[in-house]
């Protein structure tokens, strides 16, 4: 079929396929625009397109024929694509990396904590840039610390303005399937030799000033996140780890004020603390985050069912740092394991931590936490396979 003197030679050859299943067309052109000969083979059309295809080959206006030809070939191509999709065929030009990534995420995602997906859009750390929006969105402006920001707004802003990031570290963010372990401080970790296994996880979360130096065989060497408050943060440079991100739990306005003063290189006041806090920050601002209070609120009010308001004569009960760390892990990880969270309440003289000489009697007398309620909650998590406990027995 000739197109005229101004167009390159164009010829279409069509034949009816056996059993009337369709038409096979071959498009040939020697255009200088296309390299050598471009061939479109085996473009199957439905029987309804046959009259149109063969009609193109009949004598007629060349412009109309070219237009109809283009429409027909496009229809053939779309039909072929749809056919391949329905038959679950694969194309060599479809990038396989993204498909594999999606498959990995689907495979490693723990279906047993889908109930926590209402936290999927919660930013785990506070940010200076959208501090007000976060406060309104999560309701942080309606609660006092530690479950909100009320009465501490200006201290939060001062501290956050000095932090260089409020997101997950890139080394954590880039892991497609995040396997995490939350390492408790329980004495049950002693002589368990879990150090090598703990270090094999993608994300390792620890609490307060629980040391790793000298206890590597039982608790490992690596730390990705360390949750703490001013009274429990490391101040001795010997414990500094360049790969650790410190997450501050702000339980009172003094905590945030303390952080802002240290970040501004000012003398930090020690007033209002139950124990003398660190007077020098050994971590640079790039390694510091402030936990979003909405996570504490979910732990206390939605999981442990603590009252929002306590009677004035009763001491308020708050979640432990360990349980807060577990819920943070459930928020940012695809798979969560724990170790060191079992307490032996039957023997008051049993070891409380894997380090030090404190005994279980100290925890039993503690009115600030409800350990029994937390142990029941963790038991349900383990029973439902939401988490896996490496030191259950």
DRENFI-489138 format. One record per residue (C-alpha): x, y, z; residue number from 1. Coordinates in pm, whole numbers. Layout:
BEGIN
pt X->X&Y->Y&Z->Z&k->NUM
...
//
This chain:
BEGIN
pt X->0&Y->0&Z->0&k->1
pt X->161&Y->330&Z->-112&k->2
pt X->127&Y->645&Z->97&k->3
pt X->226&Y->906&Z->-163&k->4
pt X->547&Y->1075&Z->-264&k->5
pt X->583&Y->1270&Z->62&k->6
pt X->567&Y->967&Z->291&k->7
pt X->796&Y->666&Z->324&k->8
pt X->669&Y->341&Z->172&k->9
pt X->424&Y->168&Z->402&k->10
pt X->274&Y->-174&Z->351&k->11
pt X->39&Y->-379&Z->565&k->12
pt X->1&Y->-750&Z->517&k->13
pt X->-287&Y->-924&Z->694&k->14
pt X->-404&Y->-1283&Z->696&k->15
pt X->-685&Y->-1459&Z->872&k->16
pt X->-571&Y->-1696&Z->1144&k->17
pt X->-689&Y->-2060&Z->1148&k->18
pt X->-1035&Y->-2139&Z->1284&k->19
pt X->-1138&Y->-1774&Z->1252&k->20
pt X->-981&Y->-1668&Z->1582&k->21
pt X->-858&Y->-1336&Z->1447&k->22
pt X->-628&Y->-1164&Z->1204&k->23
pt X->-248&Y->-1144&Z->1201&k->24
pt X->-100&Y->-824&Z->1059&k->25
pt X->254&Y->-726&Z->966&k->26
pt X->346&Y->-360&Z->927&k->27
pt X->649&Y->-288&Z->708&k->28
pt X->816&Y->49&Z->658&k->29
pt X->1150&Y->162&Z->525&k->30
pt X->1129&Y->507&Z->681&k->31
pt X->1457&Y->675&Z->755&k->32
pt X->1314&Y->768&Z->1095&k->33
pt X->1279&Y->404&Z->1198&k->34
pt X->1596&Y->195&Z->1178&k->35
pt X->1585&Y->-34&Z->874&k->36
pt X->1262&Y->-233&Z->879&k->37
pt X->1023&Y->-214&Z->1172&k->38
pt X->798&Y->-515&Z->1204&k->39
pt X->490&Y->-548&Z->1421&k->40
pt X->404&Y->-916&Z->1429&k->41
pt X->113&Y->-1122&Z->1544&k->42
pt X->-123&Y->-844&Z->1635&k->43
pt X->-435&Y->-1048&Z->1705&k->44
pt X->-766&Y->-874&Z->1654&k->45
pt X->-1110&Y->-996&Z->1746&k->46
pt X->-1342&Y->-1106&Z->1461&k->47
pt X->-1527&Y->-776&Z->1493&k->48
pt X->-1215&Y->-594&Z->1370&k->49
pt X->-1171&Y->-809&Z->1057&k->50
pt X->-1396&Y->-601&Z->829&k->51
pt X->-1217&Y->-286&Z->938&k->52
pt X->-875&Y->-438&Z->875&k->53
pt X->-959&Y->-571&Z->532&k->54
pt X->-1145&Y->-250&Z->452&k->55
pt X->-819&Y->-62&Z->490&k->56
pt X->-670&Y->-264&Z->209&k->57
pt X->-942&Y->-163&Z->-33&k->58
pt X->-878&Y->131&Z->-264&k->59
pt X->-974&Y->464&Z->-110&k->60
pt X->-843&Y->788&Z->18&k->61
pt X->-487&Y->741&Z->146&k->62
pt X->-530&Y->981&Z->440&k->63
pt X->-836&Y->800&Z->566&k->64
pt X->-664&Y->467&Z->518&k->65
pt X->-364&Y->577&Z->722&k->66
pt X->-591&Y->707&Z->998&k->67
pt X->-792&Y->385&Z->1011&k->68
pt X->-473&Y->184&Z->999&k->69
pt X->-328&Y->369&Z->1299&k->70
pt X->-649&Y->326&Z->1500&k->71
pt X->-664&Y->-44&Z->1415&k->72
pt X->-303&Y->-113&Z->1506&k->73
pt X->-345&Y->69&Z->1837&k->74
pt X->-655&Y->-141&Z->1908&k->75
pt X->-462&Y->-456&Z->1822&k->76
pt X->-177&Y->-360&Z->2055&k->77
pt X->-411&Y->-280&Z->2344&k->78
pt X->-593&Y->-608&Z->2288&k->79
pt X->-263&Y->-794&Z->2300&k->80
pt X->-159&Y->-619&Z->2623&k->81
pt X->-494&Y->-697&Z->2786&k->82
pt X->-469&Y->-1057&Z->2671&k->83
pt X->-127&Y->-1096&Z->2830&k->84
pt X->-239&Y->-939&Z->3156&k->85
pt X->-540&Y->-1165&Z->3182&k->86
pt X->-323&Y->-1467&Z->3111&k->87
pt X->-76&Y->-1345&Z->3377&k->88
pt X->194&Y->-1318&Z->3115&k->89
pt X->509&Y->-1120&Z->3182&k->90
pt X->685&Y->-864&Z->2967&k->91
pt X->1059&Y->-844&Z->2948&k->92
pt X->1043&Y->-465&Z->2978&k->93
pt X->852&Y->-465&Z->3307&k->94
pt X->1102&Y->-385&Z->3587&k->95
pt X->1127&Y->-685&Z->3820&k->96
pt X->1288&Y->-499&Z->4110&k->97
pt X->970&Y->-323&Z->4219&k->98
pt X->768&Y->-642&Z->4191&k->99
pt X->1019&Y->-831&Z->4404&k->100
pt X->1017&Y->-550&Z->4661&k->101
pt X->639&Y->-562&Z->4688&k->102
pt X->650&Y->-939&Z->4727&k->103
pt X->910&Y->-913&Z->5006&k->104
pt X->705&Y->-658&Z->5197&k->105
pt X->390&Y->-867&Z->5167&k->106
pt X->570&Y->-1181&Z->5279&k->107
pt X->742&Y->-1034&Z->5582&k->108
pt X->452&Y->-825&Z->5706&k->109
pt X->315&Y->-964&Z->6032&k->110
pt X->-59&Y->-1000&Z->5981&k->111
pt X->-110&Y->-1040&Z->6355&k->112
pt X->-61&Y->-675&Z->6439&k->113
pt X->-286&Y->-532&Z->6171&k->114
pt X->-494&Y->-394&Z->6458&k->115
pt X->-216&Y->-141&Z->6508&k->116
pt X->-242&Y->-14&Z->6152&k->117
pt X->-434&Y->287&Z->6277&k->118
pt X->-86&Y->402&Z->6377&k->119
pt X->53&Y->356&Z->6027&k->120
pt X->21&Y->727&Z->5950&k->121
pt X->156&Y->839&Z->6286&k->122
pt X->498&Y->999&Z->6267&k->123
pt X->697&Y->836&Z->6549&k->124
pt X->900&Y->1148&Z->6623&k->125
pt X->811&Y->1512&Z->6663&k->126
pt X->924&Y->1758&Z->6397&k->127
pt X->990&Y->2129&Z->6422&k->128
pt X->864&Y->2206&Z->6071&k->129
pt X->511&Y->2077&Z->6128&k->130
pt X->496&Y->2088&Z->6506&k->131
pt X->164&Y->2274&Z->6518&k->132
pt X->6&Y->2050&Z->6255&k->133
pt X->118&Y->1739&Z->6443&k->134
pt X->-21&Y->1879&Z->6766&k->135
pt X->-366&Y->1931&Z->6617&k->136
pt X->-367&Y->1617&Z->6402&k->137
pt X->-277&Y->1378&Z->6684&k->138
pt X->-449&Y->1572&Z->6962&k->139
pt X->-122&Y->1634&Z->7144&k->140
pt X->-235&Y->1987&Z->7224&k->141
pt X->-519&Y->1849&Z->7438&k->142
pt X->-303&Y->1657&Z->7687&k->143
pt X->-32&Y->1739&Z->7937&k->144
pt X->300&Y->1557&Z->7929&k->145
pt X->376&Y->1273&Z->7891&k->146
pt X->68&Y->1216&Z->7673&k->147
pt X->72&Y->1551&Z->7499&k->148
pt X->266&Y->1875&Z->7470&k->149
pt X->50&Y->2105&Z->7679&k->150
pt X->245&Y->2326&Z->7924&k->151
pt X->567&Y->2250&Z->7740&k->152
pt X->512&Y->2391&Z->7390&k->153
pt X->787&Y->2652&Z->7399&k->154
pt X->1040&Y->2402&Z->7529&k->155
pt X->946&Y->2153&Z->7258&k->156
pt X->991&Y->2419&Z->6991&k->157
pt X->1326&Y->2528&Z->7132&k->158
pt X->1459&Y->2171&Z->7141&k->159
pt X->1317&Y->2065&Z->6804&k->160
pt X->1461&Y->2371&Z->6634&k->161
pt X->1808&Y->2244&Z->6724&k->162
pt X->1758&Y->1889&Z->6595&k->163
pt X->1873&Y->1823&Z->6240&k->164
pt X->1627&Y->1545&Z->6163&k->165
pt X->1298&Y->1406&Z->6286&k->166
pt X->1276&Y->1100&Z->6061&k->167
pt X->1397&Y->743&Z->6078&k->168
pt X->1769&Y->722&Z->6000&k->169
pt X->1830&Y->630&Z->5637&k->170
pt X->2002&Y->306&Z->5739&k->171
pt X->1672&Y->203&Z->5899&k->172
pt X->1439&Y->349&Z->5638&k->173
pt X->1604&Y->171&Z->5345&k->174
pt X->1552&Y->-179&Z->5489&k->175
pt X->1244&Y->-316&Z->5303&k->176
pt X->1154&Y->-580&Z->5560&k->177
pt X->1247&Y->-461&Z->5907&k->178
pt X->1314&Y->-740&Z->6159&k->179
pt X->1336&Y->-583&Z->6502&k->180
pt X->1418&Y->-692&Z->6852&k->181
pt X->1345&Y->-499&Z->7169&k->182
pt X->1599&Y->-592&Z->7435&k->183
pt X->1465&Y->-554&Z->7786&k->184
pt X->1678&Y->-515&Z->8095&k->185
pt X->1551&Y->-823&Z->8278&k->186
pt X->1782&Y->-1051&Z->8474&k->187
pt X->1652&Y->-1344&Z->8268&k->188
pt X->1906&Y->-1244&Z->8002&k->189
pt X->2195&Y->-1348&Z->8223&k->190
pt X->2388&Y->-1645&Z->8085&k->191
pt X->2146&Y->-1684&Z->7792&k->192
pt X->2425&Y->-1612&Z->7536&k->193
pt X->2179&Y->-1440&Z->7302&k->194
pt X->2425&Y->-1170&Z->7200&k->195
pt X->2503&Y->-1300&Z->6852&k->196
pt X->2137&Y->-1361&Z->6774&k->197
pt X->2036&Y->-1016&Z->6897&k->198
pt X->2298&Y->-852&Z->6675&k->199
pt X->2155&Y->-1034&Z->6370&k->200
pt X->1837&Y->-820&Z->6367&k->201
pt X->1796&Y->-518&Z->6141&k->202
pt X->1683&Y->-291&Z->6425&k->203
pt X->1785&Y->-332&Z->6789&k->204
pt X->1603&Y->-122&Z->7049&k->205
pt X->1728&Y->-80&Z->7405&k->206
pt X->1613&Y->122&Z->7703&k->207
pt X->1763&Y->371&Z->7943&k->208
pt X->2120&Y->319&Z->8059&k->209
pt X->2132&Y->-60&Z->8018&k->210
pt X->2495&Y->-124&Z->7920&k->211
pt X->2627&Y->-343&Z->7642&k->212
pt X->2995&Y->-310&Z->7729&k->213
pt X->3090&Y->-615&Z->7931&k->214
pt X->2763&Y->-796&Z->7852&k->215
pt X->2807&Y->-854&Z->7478&k->216
pt X->2776&Y->-1231&Z->7503&k->217
pt X->2427&Y->-1208&Z->7653&k->218
pt X->2282&Y->-889&Z->7499&k->219
pt X->2492&Y->-816&Z->7190&k->220
pt X->2688&Y->-511&Z->7083&k->221
pt X->2465&Y->-316&Z->6844&k->222
pt X->2202&Y->-55&Z->6928&k->223
pt X->1980&Y->117&Z->6671&k->224
pt X->1749&Y->308&Z->6905&k->225
pt X->1784&Y->377&Z->7276&k->226
pt X->1477&Y->514&Z->7455&k->227
pt X->1552&Y->715&Z->7765&k->228
pt X->1472&Y->1024&Z->7970&k->229
pt X->1708&Y->1281&Z->8126&k->230
pt X->1768&Y->1076&Z->8439&k->231
pt X->1860&Y->762&Z->8244&k->232
pt X->2060&Y->883&Z->7944&k->233
pt X->2428&Y->796&Z->7915&k->234
pt X->2662&Y->1078&Z->8016&k->235
pt X->2991&Y->887&Z->8011&k->236
pt X->3151&Y->907&Z->7662&k->237
pt X->3269&Y->547&Z->7698&k->238
pt X->2912&Y->441&Z->7616&k->239
pt X->2884&Y->658&Z->7305&k->240
pt X->2783&Y->471&Z->6989&k->241
pt X->2786&Y->659&Z->6655&k->242
pt X->2524&Y->419&Z->6517&k->243
pt X->2269&Y->477&Z->6793&k->244
pt X->1975&Y->716&Z->6774&k->245
pt X->1863&Y->838&Z->7116&k->246
pt X->1486&Y->881&Z->7156&k->247
pt X->1383&Y->1110&Z->7441&k->248
pt X->1070&Y->1027&Z->7638&k->249
pt X->942&Y->1357&Z->7775&k->250
pt X->744&Y->1288&Z->8093&k->251
pt X->743&Y->1646&Z->8225&k->252
pt X->817&Y->1997&Z->8097&k->253
pt X->1153&Y->1990&Z->8278&k->254
pt X->1263&Y->1706&Z->8049&k->255
pt X->1217&Y->1908&Z->7731&k->256
pt X->1362&Y->2221&Z->7888&k->257
pt X->1668&Y->2019&Z->7992&k->258
pt X->1717&Y->1898&Z->7633&k->259
pt X->1676&Y->2244&Z->7482&k->260
pt X->1932&Y->2390&Z->7724&k->261
pt X->2190&Y->2123&Z->7645&k->262
pt X->2137&Y->2161&Z->7271&k->263
pt X->2187&Y->2537&Z->7310&k->264
pt X->2507&Y->2463&Z->7508&k->265
pt X->2367&Y->2628&Z->7817&k->266
pt X->2385&Y->2518&Z->8177&k->267
pt X->2096&Y->2277&Z->8232&k->268
pt X->1893&Y->2313&Z->8547&k->269
pt X->1862&Y->2003&Z->8763&k->270
pt X->1548&Y->2125&Z->8937&k->271
pt X->1240&Y->1902&Z->8916&k->272
pt X->1416&Y->1569&Z->8853&k->273
pt X->1390&Y->1263&Z->9075&k->274
pt X->1755&Y->1187&Z->8997&k->275
pt X->2032&Y->1417&Z->8877&k->276
pt X->2021&Y->1423&Z->8495&k->277
pt X->2317&Y->1432&Z->8262&k->278
pt X->2481&Y->1774&Z->8249&k->279
pt X->2647&Y->1713&Z->7915&k->280
pt X->2511&Y->1559&Z->7596&k->281
pt X->2749&Y->1302&Z->7448&k->282
pt X->2531&Y->1261&Z->7136&k->283
pt X->2525&Y->1512&Z->6849&k->284
pt X->2191&Y->1659&Z->6745&k->285
pt X->2183&Y->1432&Z->6438&k->286
pt X->2142&Y->1132&Z->6671&k->287
pt X->1857&Y->1268&Z->6884&k->288
pt X->1480&Y->1239&Z->6838&k->289
pt X->1178&Y->1320&Z->7057&k->290
pt X->909&Y->1053&Z->7072&k->291
pt X->563&Y->1156&Z->6957&k->292
pt X->341&Y->1161&Z->7272&k->293
pt X->57&Y->998&Z->7080&k->294
pt X->243&Y->667&Z->7105&k->295
pt X->256&Y->689&Z->7485&k->296
pt X->-112&Y->778&Z->7484&k->297
pt X->-201&Y->471&Z->7279&k->298
pt X->-5&Y->247&Z->7513&k->299
pt X->-156&Y->389&Z->7832&k->300
pt X->-514&Y->457&Z->7731&k->301
pt X->-590&Y->214&Z->7450&k->302
pt X->-381&Y->-89&Z->7546&k->303
pt X->-343&Y->-77&Z->7923&k->304
pt X->-671&Y->113&Z->7973&k->305
pt X->-525&Y->351&Z->8227&k->306
pt X->-762&Y->636&Z->8317&k->307
pt X->-703&Y->968&Z->8146&k->308
pt X->-736&Y->1147&Z->8480&k->309
pt X->-628&Y->1002&Z->8814&k->310
pt X->-775&Y->1109&Z->9149&k->311
pt X->-567&Y->1384&Z->9309&k->312
pt X->-473&Y->1166&Z->9606&k->313
pt X->-362&Y->876&Z->9386&k->314
pt X->-27&Y->856&Z->9211&k->315
pt X->-67&Y->830&Z->8833&k->316
pt X->43&Y->509&Z->8668&k->317
pt X->244&Y->522&Z->8345&k->318
pt X->373&Y->258&Z->8102&k->319
pt X->729&Y->138&Z->8137&k->320
pt X->993&Y->243&Z->7888&k->321
pt X->1011&Y->-120&Z->7776&k->322
pt X->646&Y->-143&Z->7674&k->323
pt X->667&Y->194&Z->7500&k->324
pt X->967&Y->63&Z->7306&k->325
pt X->773&Y->-248&Z->7200&k->326
pt X->483&Y->-42&Z->7067&k->327
pt X->727&Y->185&Z->6884&k->328
pt X->875&Y->-128&Z->6726&k->329
pt X->530&Y->-250&Z->6624&k->330
pt X->485&Y->83&Z->6452&k->331
pt X->807&Y->93&Z->6249&k->332
pt X->888&Y->-277&Z->6203&k->333
pt X->750&Y->-565&Z->6000&k->334
pt X->845&Y->-830&Z->6253&k->335
pt X->904&Y->-781&Z->6625&k->336
pt X->1083&Y->-1006&Z->6873&k->337
pt X->1156&Y->-931&Z->7238&k->338
pt X->1402&Y->-1057&Z->7498&k->339
pt X->1452&Y->-981&Z->7865&k->340
pt X->1095&Y->-897&Z->7959&k->341
pt X->1013&Y->-1175&Z->8204&k->342
pt X->1008&Y->-1098&Z->8575&k->343
pt X->1016&Y->-1349&Z->8859&k->344
pt X->774&Y->-1207&Z->9113&k->345
pt X->775&Y->-1523&Z->9325&k->346
pt X->1126&Y->-1456&Z->9457&k->347
pt X->1188&Y->-1101&Z->9575&k->348
pt X->1561&Y->-1162&Z->9596&k->349
pt X->1592&Y->-1267&Z->9231&k->350
pt X->1798&Y->-1041&Z->9005&k->351
pt X->1603&Y->-753&Z->8854&k->352
pt X->1841&Y->-660&Z->8570&k->353
pt X->2105&Y->-845&Z->8371&k->354
pt X->2347&Y->-589&Z->8515&k->355
pt X->2386&Y->-452&Z->8866&k->356
pt X->2269&Y->-598&Z->9198&k->357
pt X->1914&Y->-467&Z->9229&k->358
pt X->1654&Y->-728&Z->9318&k->359
pt X->1295&Y->-791&Z->9218&k->360
pt X->1171&Y->-637&Z->9542&k->361
pt X->1239&Y->-294&Z->9393&k->362
pt X->999&Y->-361&Z->9107&k->363
pt X->731&Y->-510&Z->9330&k->364
pt X->727&Y->-198&Z->9546&k->365
pt X->707&Y->33&Z->9245&k->366
pt X->371&Y->213&Z->9231&k->367
pt X->462&Y->417&Z->8926&k->368
pt X->408&Y->122&Z->8688&k->369
pt X->154&Y->-158&Z->8668&k->370
pt X->385&Y->-448&Z->8587&k->371
pt X->111&Y->-710&Z->8621&k->372
pt X->-106&Y->-535&Z->8361&k->373
pt X->190&Y->-503&Z->8126&k->374
pt X->282&Y->-870&Z->8165&k->375
pt X->-75&Y->-970&Z->8078&k->376
pt X->-67&Y->-748&Z->7770&k->377
pt X->264&Y->-896&Z->7657&k->378
pt X->122&Y->-1242&Z->7717&k->379
pt X->-164&Y->-1164&Z->7478&k->380
pt X->81&Y->-1029&Z->7222&k->381
pt X->282&Y->-1352&Z->7239&k->382
pt X->-28&Y->-1574&Z->7236&k->383
pt X->-161&Y->-1396&Z->6927&k->384
pt X->186&Y->-1415&Z->6769&k->385
pt X->196&Y->-1039&Z->6742&k->386
pt X->546&Y->-1063&Z->6886&k->387
pt X->787&Y->-1348&Z->6958&k->388
pt X->949&Y->-1374&Z->7301&k->389
pt X->1299&Y->-1521&Z->7294&k->390
pt X->1315&Y->-1550&Z->7674&k->391
pt X->966&Y->-1672&Z->7752&k->392
pt X->1081&Y->-1986&Z->7931&k->393
//
